[in-house]
Amino acid sequence: MTQAPGDTSQSFTPGDAPADGGDQNDARAHSMRALMIGAIGVIYGDIGTSPLYAIRQAFTGNHPMPVDEINVLGLLSLVFWALIIVVTLKYTILMTMADNKGQGGSLALLARLNQAVKGDHRSWLAPLLVILGVAAGALFYGDSMITPAISVLSAVEGLEVALPGLERFVIPLTIGILVALFLFQSRGTEKVGRLFGPIMIIWFITLAMIGVMNIVQAPAILVAINPWYAVQFFTLHPMAAFLSLSAVILVVTGGEALYADMGHFGRTPVKRSWISFVLPALTLNYFGQGALLLRSPESIVSPFYRMVPEWATLPMVGLATIATVIASQAVITGSFSVTRQAMQLGFLPRMATVHTSESESGQIYIPFVNWMMFSFVILLVLGFRTSNNLASAYGVALSITMFIDTLLVAVAMFMMWKWKAWIAGSITIALLIVDAAFVSSNATKIVSGGWVPLLVGAGIFLLLMTWKRGRELLFNRMAEEAMPVDRFLESLNPNITRVPGTAIFLSGTTDGVPHAMLHNLKHNKVVHERVILLTVVTEEVPHILGNQRIEVQHLGRRFYRMVMRYGYMDATNIPSDLKSFAPSNFEFNNMETSYFLGRETLIPSRRPGMALWREGLFAWMSRSATSAMDFFKLPPDRVVEVGTQVEI
């Protein structure tokens, strides 16, 4: 059809779609595939490497049991329904609904729930939510230290099957891989991240293929999908079945990561990649291991590697090692993200943070966290020496975290989503019963190593709560001594010398005059021609748009109160944001702007607030914190620090 000049109509036959609409659909489909591949590579590495050790641990771990038909079918039924109930229904469907502007994780959920509690006028609930949310975040560190150790160690142990006699090289090789992994963190994960998805897709396809190869040799194993076999397991061997839950939880480790890392990819790609790809691959592999054990019970020494043909064992060791490195990378990166959230929300002091990508603000490197994790991971490898021993310590902290997550999402169901009481109550009770079963069964691991992640979690919980409480006391003490701005301006000598330039005084509160300004005036007897009292506020949302970042109030005599707002996932860069987002009548010339920081010397005292030993701990944390100059990216040659002593 020839189109006349000026004719903008289009003609197409029925059933055809407009070209631009088709292009949009193709673009959306391509974007969805890319996000799903990314989610498979980053989120599911931990849960995807559980087949290396979970089934073996159930039969040979702390509570060994005979490899017979009833036990194999019963255990596989528990494994399958744990994947369905805990990972699919609880985390993939329910927990991902409890997002904070698209972001997940216990601290993100805590921030969202705090908003709901305040809006519902139930402030009495806020302290309890803080304890639960911070406890879950602290326990995350305990689990995240075990993941790299057990994952890499279990993969390298395949050498014992592929090349008997090389057992003595397992520990050195594991340590070598971990050293390289942690050394690499400072380089960033942007380039390697592009490879994660395709490699993990190969890994999951391999899991499914070797699973199917063994299932076809014993197809009767598929009856374990029927939950009756789990019930029968508990009926015939109640104690063995109960204790086996301490191993079953290993198949869901990393399930909580899909919620914590949801913000990187979005709820829909996370759900689709799990339901359509990862879950089927894991299920086939676990059932393949079960089929192998029905035919060859002696294979329990290493059921994962015994599933593959002998010629493929060594290549499988290599692929498994790469998969476990990816799984470890995801956990390490997650610890950086959680640490930044904790810093921004006021639970940790400032730490040096390096942004490893110019385009992705979420890709960061925190040296202190990296090397602390490295130290603990190496100690775990040297202390436990085998993945079987490490599995005896794994799951205790995770089971408590899952229990806390259920309590938090219950508050969301009742107070945020306003679900009917009988619906929210029924879901909560059902999930708590499952979680309580995992917690009680894993409690038997405490004496055999489970105390390690609990001790780490308890120590970090103490640090988080001490810093939060200490900052509150510090702000209260300084507020008591602060001079109101209006009184300061009234008392300011009108003939005081005003020197050229802009002085920015950072203050932790939006009330009163910063101590640094009072001390500067006292000693230097001058005031800059433009003075800004700047307070940086972190909101309980992931991101603050640039045009909403800065608020300015004129106080008189060219004094201004400025509030700069960030989300807990935003990077802080005061000079850059002042230049980009300040009102049009505010022009900042870096060479004419000076930043004044107050550096408080904290003196523990017996004043009410905290125990004396916690005040000492808070003072030590404050001394160890990265300076505000580095954290806020202030130019070093434009910063003046003014010291003061404060009793807490």
Protein Blocks (a to p, Z undefined) as FASTA:
>chain_A
ZZdehiabdcddehiacfklmmmmmmmmmmmmmmmmmmmmmmmmmmmmmmmmmmmmmmmm
mbgcdddfklmmmmmmmmmmmmmmmmmmmmmmmmmmmcgehiacjklmmmmmmmmmmmno
paklmmmmmmmmmmmmmmmmmmmmmmmmmmmmmmmmmmmmmmghilmmmmmmmmmmmmmm
mmmmmnopklmmmmmmmmmmmmmmmmmmmmmmmmmmmmmlmmmmpmklmmmmmmmmmmlm
mmmmmmmmmmmgoklmmmmmmmmnojklmmmmmmmmmmmmmmmmmmmmmmmmmmmmmlmm
ommlmmpcfklmmmmmmmmmmmmmmmmmmmmmmmmmmmmmmmmnopaccdddddfbfklm
klccdfklmmmmmmmmmmmmmmnopaklmmmmgojlmmmmmmmmmmmmmmmmmmmnopaf
klmmmmmmmmmmmmmmmmmmmmmmmmnopmmmmmmmmmmmmmmmmmmmmmmmmmmmmmmm
pccfklmmmmpcfkbccdedjdddddfbfgdjdfklmmmmmmnopacfbdcdddddddfb
fbdcfklmpccddebjhiacddddddfkbccdfklmmmmmgcfklccdfklcccdddddd
ddddfbehiafklmmmmmmmmmmpccfklmnopafklcccddddddZZ
